[in-house]
Amino acid sequence: MFAVTGASGQLGRLVIDALLDRVAPTEIVALVRSPDSVSDLAAKGIQVRAFDYDAPETLAPSLAGVTRLLLISGNAVGSRVPQHDAVIAAAKAASVALIAYTSLLNADRSPMLLAAEHKATEEMLAASGVDHALLRNGWYTENYLMGAGAAIAHGLLLGSSGDGIASVAARADYAEAAAEVLLRGLTGTFELAGDTGFTQAELAAALAEISGKPVVYQNLPQADYAAALEQAGLPGPFAAVLADSDARAGEGALFDDSGTLSQLIGRSTTPWRETIAKGLVA
């Protein structure tokens, strides 16, 4: 029995789609805070169970019968350590045989602020005694679509990563890898990133080519970029984390050329220009 947390999210749904290509719906459990949000999955014959990271006492019963669990990291930055700890404890109590966790590229040595909670979760998994796989995901190409519209509108892409290269892959590539790990019962650490990547200047050039409008990249000091993000409407703490991630990308934190992701899914990762182009049209 395969279970996926955060099944209503973008990654979770893609993982379930990948599993459905290989196993019967009755072998899949979708774990979500609000079961009504995935009524379409229930209609396909998938088991839908309530699963709230912030309600630890409810977690173990929802894992009954589950043998392999994908723990998709929570989206509440700053609260993920206790949330993940609760899920790991529940999985152990429910005798889950394998936990696969969506971590961060090079989490054990990454200088990113975002790495701290992932590193702590990895340490909790190691201490749990439960067999586990660390899916150390790089950035999704789709992450860069969030600011693409504004960059095209203003002809200016802002950032703090300088000439740093981000080895990106489509969200579906990472989802396929997660499904593969669950299906094969793999354990260990997987540094997952795209076969190709780009600098922010190269992204700006691609946005210009795709849109037919001029777009240039302007590199800013980290503090100035954080201020620009906050001015654009992001909460201050979140803007600071994003600016830190971008600056650390400039130091190589999002670069990986191991090819582990493409080896795991048995094909090349989705070209980043293709994902950007499709996203701009959508």
N, C-alpha and C positions, 0 to 999 in steps of 0.2 A: 504494500500500500504506500503510495507516494503522496506526500502532503506539501503544500506550498503556502507559506504565510504571505500576507499582503496580496492576496489573490485578486483583489479588485484594482490593484495598481497597474501601471503600464508594463513593468517588468514581469510581475506575477502572472498577468494574463498571457503574455507571450510564452512564458515557461509552460503554462498549462496547455497552450496550443501545441507546443513542441512535444509535450508528453502525449497528447491525444493522437499524434501521428504514429505513436508506437505502442500504446497500451489502451485497454478498454476504459471508458469513462468511469466505470465503477471502481477502478483501481486508483482513482485520483481523489484527493480531499482538498478542497479549496477552503483555506482558513482566512476569515475576514472579520473585521469588527462589526460590520452590518451585513448580514446574510442577504437582505433584500437587494443590496447593490449588485449582486451577481446572480440574479434570478435566471439569467440566460444560461449560466453554467449549470445550474440545477436542472434546467430543462433538457440539457444534453446528457443527464444521467450522472453528473459529477456530484459527489457528496459535498455539501456546503455546511460548514460548522462555524459557529461564532468563536472568535479568537481575538481577545483584546490584550495587548501587551501590558496594559496598565491594570489588569484585573488578574493577578497571578493565580488566584485560587480557581479560576475557571479554565486554565490552560491544559492541565494534564488530562482531564476527561475528554477534551476535544481531540487529543492525540491518541485515543484508544485505537489500537489496531494498526497504527502507522509504523512502518519499518524504516522509511527513509524520508527525512524532512529537509526541505529547503527553508532556511531562515533568511529571509530578505531583511536587510538592516532597516530599522525604523527610520522615519523621516524627521523625528523630533530631535534635532541636534542638541546635545546637552543632556538628554534623558535616555539615550540609547543603552548605556551600560546597565542600569537596573532593569530596563525592559528586556534586553537580551539575556541577562542573567536569569530572569524569571522564565523565559522560554527554554533555556538550556536545562534548568532544574526540572521543569515540567516534562521535557523530552526524556530526561533520565528516569524520572518517576514512571513514565509511561512505557519504558523499555524500548524506546526508539533506538534502532541499531546504528543509524548513520545520520549525522547532521551536516548539511552543506551550508556554508555561510557566505553571503555576499560581502566581501571585505573591500579593501582599497589596494590598488597597485603598490607593491612593496611596503605594505602597512607597517611591518616591523622596523623599518628604517626611514620611512617617508618623513620629510620635514613639515608636511602639511598639518595645519591645525586639525583638519578633519580626520587625520590618521589616529589620533589618540584613542577615540572610542572604539575604533576597529581593532587596534592593537590590544586594548583591554578585553574585548570580546574574544579575540583569538586566544588570549591567555586563559580566559574562563573555560573555553572549549578544551584546551589542553588539560586543565585541572579536573574537568568533569569525568574523564575516563571514557567518554563516549567516542566511538570512531567518528572522525569528521574530515571534511574537505574544506579548505579555505579557497574560495573563489575571489582572488584579489583582482577585482575589476578596475580597468582604467576608465577614462571618461567615455561616456556615450557621445557619439557624434551629434545626437539630437540636443545635447546640452547647449551647443553653440547656435541652435536655431532660436533660442529665447531672446537673444539680442540682435538677431539678424535683420528683422524688420526695421528696427530703429536705426541700425547702421546704414541700411540702404536708404532710408528716408532722409537721413542727415548727411549721407556721404562719408560717414566717419565711424570707424570701429575702434573703440577704446579698450585698453587692456594694460597689463603690467608684466606680460610674459616675455617681452623682448623677442629674441630669436629662438626661444625655446620651442621644441617640437612636442606636440601632444600626439601620441600614438592612439588614435581613436578607432572605435568600431561601433557599428549600429547596435542599438539596444537588443534587437532580435538575435544578433550574433552571441551576445552574452547570455541571453535566455536559452538559446540552443545548447550552449556549453553547460549551463546549469542542469538542463534536462539530461544531457549526456552523462554527467557525473552521477545524477540520481539513478538513472537507468542501469548504469554499469556498476554502481556501488563503489565508485572510486574514492580513495582517501588521499590526503596529502595537500600540498600547497601548489596552487596554479596561478602564476602571474599572467593575467589575461589582458591583452591589448591588441589593437589593430595592426595589420601588416604594414600599413602606411599611416602617415600622419602629416601634420602641417604646422607651420608657424602662423601667428596671427596675421602677418602680412600676406601670407599665401591664402588664408581664409578671406581676407578683404578682397584680394584679387579675384577669387572665385565668386564671391558675392557680386562683384561688379560685372563679371562675365555673364553670370546667370541672369541677373536683373537688367543688364543693359544700362546701368547707371553707375557713375563713378563712386567708388568706395575706397578710402585709404585707411591705413592703420596708424593710430597714434599711441605710442607707448608712454605710459604715465608712471610716476613713482607710486608705490603701493598705496600710500596714504591718500594720494590724490585720486586714485582709481576708486578706492573705497568711498571717498566723499562723492564722487560722480555717481556711483551706484545708489548711494543713499539719496542723493538729489533726484535720482530717477524714480524713487519711490520705495526702494528696498529698506527694510528695518536695519538700523545701524549695525547690530551684532552680525546679522546675516551678510550684510555688505562687506563687513570686515573679514568674514570667513571666505567669501568668494574672492576678494582681493588677495588674500593670503594664498589661496589655491592657485590663482593666476601667477602670482609672483614666484611661487615655488615651481610652477610649471616651467618658468623661465630658467630655473636651475636644473631642469631635467627630471622633475618628479613624476611627470606623466609620459616619459619616453620609455619604450620597451621594444626590443627587436628580437625577442626570443622565439616568436612565432607559435607560442604555446596555444593561443586561442584557435588559430587556424588548424593546428594539428589536432586539437580536441574535437572540433566540429567537422573535420575531414574536408574542408574547402577553404578557399581564401576568404578573408573577412570582407564585408561589404565596402566597396570604395567610398570614401568619405564624401567625395563630390556628388556621388549618386544620392546619398542620403540628404545632403544639403539641398540639392536641386528638388528632390521630391517634397521635402519639407516646406520649401518656399512656395511651391505650387499649391500645396494642400490648404 
